[in-house]
Amino acid sequence: MNIERDAFINKYNLDVKMIEEFQIDWNKLDDIYYDFIDRREQLDVYSNLLAELLRKHPKVHTVRSRIKDPEHLIAKLIRKIPERKKSKGEDFEFTIENYRTEITDLIGVRVIHIFKEDWKDIHEFISTTWAVKELQVNIREGDSRDIYEEQKIPINYRETGYRSVHYLIEFAPTNELLTAEIQVRTIFEEGYGEIDHLLSYPNNNIPEVLTLNLLMLNRLAGSADEMSSAVKIIKEEWSEMQDSLIAKDNELRKLESRIEKLNIEKQEKDSLVKDIGKIRLESWYTDWSEKSPIFDIKRNLGPNWSTELSSITNNKKTFSNYWSEKSPVFDIKRNLGPNWSTELPSIINNKKILNLSSDSDTSTINKGSKETEQVEVELQSEPKIDEE
């Protein structure tokens, strides 16, 4: 190697007594080092092949691949010797012939995804594309484990808070069967993992104060994952509700168009159009305030909500300005007319304001008109926006 024995031991904080006890042959480690260097270019091609296949999956955000650093390989071999001798016999030693099968992460691929729940689809892809030799979930105590228990995957609780799902897969790009490690984690788990790796690997000789702060960072990363999933759910529900409201508004627009064609007095037409506006707002407020606290006007504006809302709507600020441009459903002044500030409290307080039979404006409608009766029936029977 390009570094002498003692300097290497100090650099990687290796146990000198263990090296002497097991009489580790430094020349054989030297042979493995140069053999691995000779093979790295070919292994790099294979790792890129795996990475490209994984990049094709729609739930994958980023894929990184690497070939193990030669010095890290030798340090790992030295640390593994006691365990290997215990499991395989005192005569065991690492050689040029066996190190490629004994060390399973010579090829490493890391798959990063955005949302925690995306893992299931990526897991399915890996499991059906390659032969999985080993599979293990690494999480911290207290993390949700339901998604992994459903798949009957072994769980390893890590005191350091390290989170990642590890796969050992077999693949054969040539006639040689190779093993590679695939790590799957979220983008926040990746950020924490990189910081932890930089500060504590491979020596694991760090002060307690740093360990405690790393654990705090780990908790923040876990919370960020949960928040990301929550934001995603809010966005999806928001889109569904908006689509529902737009569909509702389109139906009401059709009714407005039909009213314009009725052979009745303008005052009667205006009254029916106003009733449609009330239906539009009543349905919007009832549906959205129940689904999301963001739209609970009374709660968000406080006891003076009526005055505050009047100011917001008149001055074209924030909510009213944005949404009235996005969709006519939210144009409060348009839907309720000049007396909107009086009508709106009725909607918000009672969540039910439409009563055609007692409306003073509609009481003068010619009841004998078949066209008018048909519109009245459609207004009264207009369904609420579908509840989720």
C-alpha positions in Angstrom: 0.0 0.0 0.0 1.0 3.6 -0.3 1.0 4.0 3.4 3.2 2.1 6.0 1.7 -0.3 8.5 1.9 1.8 11.6 0.6 5.0 9.9 -2.3 3.0 8.5 -3.2 1.6 12.0 -3.2 5.1 13.4 -5.1 6.6 10.6 -8.0 4.1 11.0 -7.8 3.7 14.7 -7.2 0.0 14.5 -6.6 -2.3 17.5 -2.9 -3.1 17.6 -3.4 -5.9 20.2 -6.0 -7.6 18.0 -3.7 -7.4 15.0 -0.9 -9.0 16.9 -3.1 -11.6 18.6 -4.5 -12.9 15.3 -1.1 -12.6 13.6 -2.6 -10.7 10.6 -0.4 -11.1 7.5 0.3 -7.6 6.2 1.7 -8.9 2.9 -1.6 -10.7 2.1 -3.5 -7.5 2.8 -1.2 -5.7 0.5 -1.9 -8.3 -2.2 -5.7 -7.8 -1.8 -5.2 -4.0 -1.9 -3.6 -4.1 -5.3 -5.8 -6.8 -6.7 -8.8 -4.6 -5.8 -7.3 -1.6 -7.4 -6.9 -3.6 -10.6 -10.6 -4.6 -10.6 -12.1 -1.2 -9.6 -12.6 0.1 -13.2 -14.6 -3.0 -14.2 -16.6 -2.8 -10.9 -17.4 0.8 -11.6 -19.0 -0.1 -14.9 -21.2 -2.6 -13.1 -22.2 -0.1 -10.4 -23.2 2.4 -13.1 -25.4 -0.3 -14.7 -27.3 -0.8 -11.5 -27.6 2.9 -10.9 -29.1 3.5 -14.4 -31.7 0.8 -13.9 -32.7 2.3 -10.6 -32.9 5.8 -12.0 -35.7 4.7 -14.3 -38.1 4.2 -11.4 -40.5 7.2 -11.1 -40.4 7.3 -7.3 -36.6 7.6 -7.3 -35.2 11.1 -6.8 -31.5 10.5 -7.0 -29.1 7.5 -7.3 -25.5 7.5 -6.3 -23.0 4.7 -6.9 -19.5 4.1 -5.6 -16.8 1.4 -5.5 -15.4 0.9 -2.0 -12.2 2.9 -1.3 -9.2 0.5 -1.3 -7.9 1.7 2.1 -11.4 1.4 3.7 -11.6 -2.1 2.3 -8.3 -3.1 4.1 -9.4 -1.5 7.3 -12.7 -3.3 7.1 -11.0 -6.7 6.5 -8.9 -6.2 9.6 -11.9 -5.4 11.8 -13.8 -8.4 10.4 -11.1 -10.9 11.2 -12.1 -11.7 14.8 -15.7 -12.3 13.8 -14.8 -14.4 10.8 -12.4 -16.6 12.8 -15.1 -17.2 15.4 -17.7 -18.2 12.8 -15.5 -20.0 10.3 -12.6 -21.4 12.3 -9.2 -20.2 13.6 -7.6 -21.0 10.2 -9.7 -18.5 8.3 -8.0 -15.6 6.7 -8.9 -13.1 3.9 -7.2 -13.8 0.6 -7.3 -12.6 -3.0 -9.5 -15.6 -3.8 -12.2 -15.0 -1.1 -12.4 -11.3 -0.2 -14.8 -10.5 -3.1 -17.4 -12.9 -1.7 -16.7 -12.2 2.0 -17.1 -8.4 1.6 -20.5 -7.6 0.2 -20.4 -3.9 -0.3 -17.5 -3.5 -2.8 -20.2 -2.2 -5.1 -22.6 0.3 -3.3 -25.6 2.0 -4.7 -27.7 4.6 -2.8 -31.2 5.3 -3.8 -32.8 8.5 -2.5 -36.5 9.2 -2.5 -38.6 12.2 -1.4 -41.5 10.9 0.7 -41.3 8.1 3.2 -44.2 6.2 1.7 -42.4 6.0 -1.7 -40.3 3.3 -0.3 -42.9 0.6 -0.9 -42.8 1.0 -4.7 -39.0 1.1 -4.8 -38.9 -2.0 -2.6 -41.2 -3.8 -5.0 -39.0 -2.9 -7.9 -35.8 -4.1 -6.3 -37.4 -7.3 -5.1 -38.7 -8.2 -8.5 -35.6 -7.1 -10.5 -32.8 -8.8 -8.6 -32.3 -11.8 -6.3 -32.3 -10.3 -2.8 -29.9 -12.2 -0.5 -30.4 -10.1 2.6 -32.7 -7.3 3.6 -32.7 -5.2 6.7 -34.4 -2.1 7.9 -32.4 0.3 10.1 -34.5 2.7 12.2 -34.4 4.4 15.6 -36.4 3.3 18.6 -39.8 5.0 18.4 -40.0 5.2 14.6 -43.1 3.8 12.9 -42.5 0.2 11.9 -45.9 -0.8 10.5 -44.9 -0.4 6.8 -41.9 -2.8 7.3 -43.8 -5.3 9.5 -46.4 -5.6 6.7 -43.6 -6.8 4.4 -42.1 -9.0 7.2 -38.7 -7.4 6.9 -36.2 -7.7 9.8 -35.9 -4.5 11.8 -32.6 -3.3 13.4 -33.0 -0.6 15.9 -30.0 1.7 15.8 -29.0 3.7 18.9 -27.4 6.3 16.7 -30.7 6.9 14.9 -29.3 5.8 11.6 -32.2 5.1 9.2 -31.9 3.2 5.9 -33.2 0.1 4.2 -30.3 -2.2 3.1 -30.5 -4.8 0.3 -27.8 -7.3 -0.7 -28.5 -8.3 -4.2 -27.0 -10.8 -6.6 -26.6 -9.9 -10.3 -24.5 -11.3 -13.2 -23.5 -8.8 -15.9 -21.0 -11.3 -17.0 -20.5 -15.0 -16.2 -19.3 -13.9 -12.7 -22.0 -13.6 -10.1 -21.6 -10.4 -8.2 -23.0 -9.0 -4.9 -23.9 -5.4 -4.4 -25.4 -3.4 -1.6 -28.3 -1.1 -2.3 -29.3 1.4 0.4 -32.7 3.1 0.1 -33.5 6.2 2.2 -35.3 9.5 2.1 -33.6 12.8 1.2 -33.6 13.9 4.9 -32.2 10.5 6.0 -29.5 11.0 3.4 -28.6 14.4 4.8 -28.3 13.1 8.3 -26.4 10.0 7.2 -23.9 12.0 5.3 -23.2 14.3 8.3 -23.0 11.4 10.7 -20.7 9.5 8.3 -18.4 12.5 7.8 -18.0 13.1 11.6 -17.9 9.6 13.0 -16.8 7.0 10.3 -14.6 5.0 10.2 -13.0 5.7 13.6 -16.1 6.1 15.8 -14.0 8.1 18.2 -16.1 11.1 18.8 -16.9 13.1 22.0 -20.2 12.6 23.9 -21.3 16.2 23.2 -21.1 15.5 19.5 -23.0 12.3 19.8 -25.8 14.1 21.6 -26.1 16.8 19.0 -26.1 14.2 16.2 -29.0 12.5 17.9 -30.8 15.8 18.0 -30.2 16.3 14.4 -31.5 12.8 13.7 -34.8 13.6 15.4 -35.1 16.7 13.3 -34.6 14.7 10.2 -37.3 12.2 11.2 -39.7 15.1 12.0 -38.9 16.6 8.6 -39.9 13.3 6.9 -43.2 13.3 8.8 -43.9 16.9 7.9 -43.1 16.3 4.2 -45.6 13.4 4.0 -48.2 15.6 5.8 -47.7 18.5 3.3 -48.1 16.0 0.4 -51.4 14.8 1.8 -52.7 18.4 2.3 -51.7 19.1 -1.3 -53.5 16.1 -2.7 -56.7 16.8 -0.6 -56.5 20.4 -1.7 -56.4 19.5 -5.4 -59.3 17.1 -4.9 -61.4 19.7 -3.2 -60.6 22.3 -5.8 -61.5 20.0 -8.6 -64.8 19.3 -6.9 -65.5 23.0 -6.4 -64.7 23.7 -10.0 -67.1 21.0 -11.2 -69.8 22.4 -8.9 -69.2 25.9 -10.2 -69.5 24.7 -13.8 -72.9 23.2 -13.1 -74.0 26.4 -11.5 -72.8 28.4 -14.4 -75.0 26.3 -16.7 -78.0 27.1 -14.5 -77.1 30.8 -14.7 -77.0 30.6 -18.4 -80.4 28.9 -18.5 -81.8 31.6 -16.2 -80.6 34.3 -18.6 -82.7 32.7 -21.4 -85.9 32.5 -19.3 -88.8 34.7 -20.3 -89.2 36.4 -16.9 -88.6 39.9 -15.4 -85.0 41.0 -14.9 -85.6 41.3 -11.1 -86.6 37.7 -11.0 -83.6 36.6 -13.0 -81.3 38.6 -10.7 -82.9 37.0 -7.7 -82.3 33.5 -9.0 -78.7 34.3 -9.9 -78.2 35.6 -6.4 -79.6 32.4 -5.0 -77.1 30.5 -7.1 -74.3 32.6 -5.7 -75.6 31.7 -2.2 -75.5 28.0 -3.1 -72.0 28.4 -4.4 -70.7 30.0 -1.3 -72.6 27.9 1.2 -71.3 24.7 -0.4 -67.8 26.1 -0.5 -67.7 27.2 3.1 -69.4 24.1 4.5 -67.2 21.7 2.6 -63.8 23.5 3.0 -64.1 24.7 6.6 -64.9 21.1 7.7 -62.0 19.6 5.7 -59.3 22.2 6.6 -58.8 24.6 9.4 -57.2 27.0 7.0 -60.6 27.9 5.7 -62.4 28.2 9.1 -62.9 32.0 8.8 -64.4 32.4 12.3 -61.5 30.6 13.9 -58.7 32.3 12.0 -60.0 35.9 12.1 -61.2 35.8 15.7 -64.3 37.4 17.3 -64.2 40.4 14.9 -64.1 38.1 11.9 -67.0 39.9 10.1 -65.2 43.2 10.2 -61.9 41.7 9.3 -63.3 39.8 6.4 -65.0 42.9 5.1 -61.6 44.7 5.1 -59.8 41.8 3.4 -62.4 41.5 0.6 -62.7 45.3 0.0 -59.0 45.8 -0.1 -58.3 42.8 -2.4 -55.7 41.4 0.0 -54.4 37.9 0.4 -57.0 35.2 0.4 -59.8 37.0 -1.4 -57.6 38.6 -4.0 -55.8 35.3 -4.9 -58.8 33.0 -5.0 -61.3 35.3 -6.6 -58.8 35.4 -9.5 -58.4 31.7 -9.5 -62.0 30.7 -9.4 -65.4 32.5 -9.4 -66.4 30.2 -6.6 -64.3 32.4 -4.3 -65.5 35.8 -5.6 -67.6 36.7 -2.5 -68.8 40.1 -3.7 -69.8 38.7 -7.1 -71.8 35.8 -5.7 -73.7 37.7 -3.0 -74.1 41.1 -4.7 -74.0 44.6 -3.1 -75.3 43.2 0.2 -72.5 40.6 0.5 -71.3 41.9 3.9 -74.7 41.2 5.4 -75.3 37.9 3.6 -71.9 36.3 4.4 -72.3 36.2 8.2 -75.5 34.3 7.6 -73.6 31.7 5.6 -70.8 31.4 8.1 -72.9 31.4 11.2 -75.6 29.0 10.0 -73.9 27.2 7.1 -77.4 27.2 5.5 -78.9 30.3 4.0 -80.9 29.3 0.9 -84.7 29.4 1.3 -86.4 30.3 -1.9 -89.9 30.0 -0.6 -89.4 32.9 1.9 -87.0 35.0 -0.1 -88.7 38.4 -0.7 -87.1 38.7 -4.1 -88.3 35.4 -5.4 -91.8 35.6 -3.9 -92.8 37.7 -6.9 -91.8 35.0 -9.4 -94.6 33.9 -11.6 -95.3 30.4 -10.2 -97.2 29.5 -13.3 -94.0 29.7 -15.4 -92.9 26.1 -16.2 -89.4 27.4 -17.0 -89.1 29.2 -13.7 -90.4 26.2 -11.7 -87.8 23.9 -13.4 -85.0 26.2 -12.4 -86.3 26.5 -8.8 -86.4 22.7 -8.5 -82.8 22.4 -9.8 -81.6 25.0 -7.4 -83.3 23.4 -4.4 -82.0 19.9 -5.3 -78.5 20.9 -6.2 -76.3 18.4 -4.3 -73.5 19.3 -1.9 -69.9 18.9 -2.9 -69.0 15.2 -2.3 -67.6 14.6 1.2 -64.4 12.6 1.5 
